[in-house]
Amino acid sequence: MNNTFRNKNLLFLKKKDPHLYEWISSLKTSKSYTVKDSKSGLPSLIHIDKAGNKKQIDSNYDPLSEASRYLDSLNIEESINFIVLGLGLGYQVSEIIRKSSKKANIYIFEKDPELLALAIQESDLSEIFKHQGVKLFVDIDPLAINKVMESEQTNFTLNKYCLIKQKALVNKNVKYYSFLIEEVEKFFKETSINFETQRVHSKLYYKNIFQNLRSLKDSPGINFLKGKLQNVPALICSAGPSLDKNIQLIKSARESIFLIAVATALKPLLYNGIKPDLVISIDPDEKSIKSFDLSKDKNNTWLIYNASVPCVIPNSFLNKRIAFDLDFYLAEWFKNRLQDKGSLGKIYSVAHSALNLAKFLDCSPIILIGQDLAFHKQRLHSLHTFYQDESIRYISKFKPLYYLNRIKYLNFGNNLTSCEDIFGVQIISTLAMNSYNHIFSNSLDSSKVFINSTEGGVPIKGMNNISLREALYNYCNISVRQQCNSLMNFLQTNKEHLNSLQESILILIKNLEHIYQTAHTINMKYPDDTKLANKQLFIKDMKNLYEQITNYKEAALLIQNYDFSGFSDWYRSNSQILNTKKTPGESALINEEFERDYKFLDMLLRSVKYLQINLKKTIPIYKN
């Protein structure tokens, strides 16, 4: 035993992670591995199987050079974030630390705690344990990856990450590491979808939220409906192309189901003489208005919505609208000072929110139709949706329907992906819809029956695939109409206590004014053709401004989420500068910092002004 290495390593491990230290320091070293000196003199790891056969894990010649060559093939100098599968004796991680930025984040996943105990005894890992960006996870549950990565999800999503595999170790635990990386990839795909939505729609979210404040104030929340339809069959109707196959069957079972329509499915249902109990809308884009015939829908169906939708939608359902909370900072800021409407958790699509609503109501079974998550003959939507109606409107001799569908299909470009449908036939989906599929699967629980009666498209893991006719026959043969019709009797609208909210708004406006005045002074002080010496002063003034902004946490988060695209660009640029090997004070680095800060200043001034104007407009809404 090398007590010199062990004592030194444990000293630094204790400082980094006391809980891991307590666990690992009490373990015996692994009997499945041993260490011998390589020809370079460095220790080399060897695996011993149950029959006593030995297999080299590290190079028998020079394990450090082997690790260095592998990392060079991955161009790790371009990365600031790393996920490492298998620590071994630490050669790969040591080389990452040597070759990459001091600001690098290195997340290490090691399956075998006894192997870590051996490495601590036989190899100097102190530089690894001392590195601020290193986090070490030992034998964690892959399903807990969202908690592990949550603190760095912005950084890893916007700046990407480099995946490093200690291949021989990964192969020894291939099932575990395969599952782990699958969960990592799913987590970041979902985060990427969320970030892309924010990047494209953040300003639209703000516009819609501010315009919806009055309707939100007057709308009851879904929290009054929680658990009120226990064991009532719920049918969630989406508008995938397979809906054309079985939409007419819904009419025959209308008395024995609670029917939830996603917004795009509303027109196809009404066209077929079917009135849903609820229609749910969450999309911020103005085109979502086209899902409704607002002169008719409002008298027949209740609207479930959150603050992201165009205000004309809830304004048209004056006495038949129910709100739920939006997971977006501006909406949360108001919610935290007012009545909770009720949450459907994190949602990524309107169909996913409909599924969560059915669970919230305690419905079972929950039956999905029209949830293809794939193309059918190059179209994504059923007949009589506004998407199909618009295509039909543009049909001509030289532009038949299949041509128009083809153009839309090709617009998805590199996002297209191949998968198997419920019949085992290869079909085309998109990366986003694949992620939605995973989200559906992760939303299921064993307390309820989930059935996919889409009769086409991609299967959803964990859901039984049976025809709608069979699902209705087996599960929907008792009338639940009276229970469904009485659901809205539980709704209430609470009176708000608004004085504290008005105070909070005024404080926020005041803090934004402080930021604006400082930013405006800097803007007037430095023209965009500033000389190098003045650029340094500008960068210094901007550093002070950043510090001022961080003192106003709420204002900072509101600014960041308003222009999420601009913030993302700043974040990437800042990370690249931190990762640079240029010397502080070097002309090229100063120019990069100046460009970063000058763009940010312009974005900041516009964002703060927008927030000031719209926050002032909210004050009359919340007068007692």
Secondary structure as GFF3:
##gff-version 3
##sequence-region A 1 624
A	DSSP	alpha_helix	3	16	.	.	.	ID=ss1
A	DSSP	alpha_helix	18	25	.	.	.	ID=ss2
A	DSSP	beta_strand	33	37	.	.	.	ID=ss3
A	DSSP	beta_strand	43	48	.	.	.	ID=ss4
A	DSSP	beta_strand	54	56	.	.	.	ID=ss5
A	DSSP	alpha_helix	63	72	.	.	.	ID=ss6
A	DSSP	three_ten_helix	76	78	.	.	.	ID=ss7
A	DSSP	beta_strand	81	85	.	.	.	ID=ss8
A	DSSP	alpha_helix	91	99	.	.	.	ID=ss9
A	DSSP	beta_strand	105	110	.	.	.	ID=ss10
A	DSSP	alpha_helix	113	122	.	.	.	ID=ss11
A	DSSP	alpha_helix	126	130	.	.	.	ID=ss12
A	DSSP	beta_strand	134	138	.	.	.	ID=ss13
A	DSSP	three_ten_helix	142	144	.	.	.	ID=ss14
A	DSSP	alpha_helix	145	149	.	.	.	ID=ss15
A	DSSP	three_ten_helix	150	152	.	.	.	ID=ss16
A	DSSP	alpha_helix	153	159	.	.	.	ID=ss17
A	DSSP	beta_strand	162	165	.	.	.	ID=ss18
A	DSSP	alpha_helix	167	172	.	.	.	ID=ss19
A	DSSP	alpha_helix	174	218	.	.	.	ID=ss20
A	DSSP	three_ten_helix	222	225	.	.	.	ID=ss21
A	DSSP	beta_strand	234	237	.	.	.	ID=ss22
A	DSSP	alpha_helix	243	252	.	.	.	ID=ss23
A	DSSP	three_ten_helix	254	256	.	.	.	ID=ss24
A	DSSP	beta_strand	258	262	.	.	.	ID=ss25
A	DSSP	three_ten_helix	263	265	.	.	.	ID=ss26
A	DSSP	alpha_helix	266	271	.	.	.	ID=ss27
A	DSSP	beta_strand	278	281	.	.	.	ID=ss28
A	DSSP	three_ten_helix	286	291	.	.	.	ID=ss29
A	DSSP	three_ten_helix	297	299	.	.	.	ID=ss30
A	DSSP	beta_strand	302	305	.	.	.	ID=ss31
A	DSSP	alpha_helix	312	316	.	.	.	ID=ss32
A	DSSP	beta_strand	321	323	.	.	.	ID=ss33
A	DSSP	alpha_helix	329	335	.	.	.	ID=ss34
A	DSSP	alpha_helix	350	360	.	.	.	ID=ss35
A	DSSP	beta_strand	366	369	.	.	.	ID=ss36
A	DSSP	alpha_helix	386	393	.	.	.	ID=ss37
A	DSSP	alpha_helix	401	410	.	.	.	ID=ss38
A	DSSP	three_ten_helix	413	415	.	.	.	ID=ss39
A	DSSP	beta_strand	416	420	.	.	.	ID=ss40
A	DSSP	beta_strand	426	430	.	.	.	ID=ss41
A	DSSP	alpha_helix	431	442	.	.	.	ID=ss42
A	DSSP	beta_strand	450	452	.	.	.	ID=ss43
A	DSSP	beta_strand	464	465	.	.	.	ID=ss44
A	DSSP	alpha_helix	468	475	.	.	.	ID=ss45
A	DSSP	alpha_helix	481	485	.	.	.	ID=ss46
A	DSSP	three_ten_helix	487	490	.	.	.	ID=ss47
A	DSSP	alpha_helix	499	525	.	.	.	ID=ss48
A	DSSP	alpha_helix	532	551	.	.	.	ID=ss49
A	DSSP	alpha_helix	553	562	.	.	.	ID=ss50
A	DSSP	alpha_helix	564	579	.	.	.	ID=ss51
A	DSSP	alpha_helix	587	618	.	.	.	ID=ss52
A	DSSP	three_ten_helix	619	622	.	.	.	ID=ss53
###
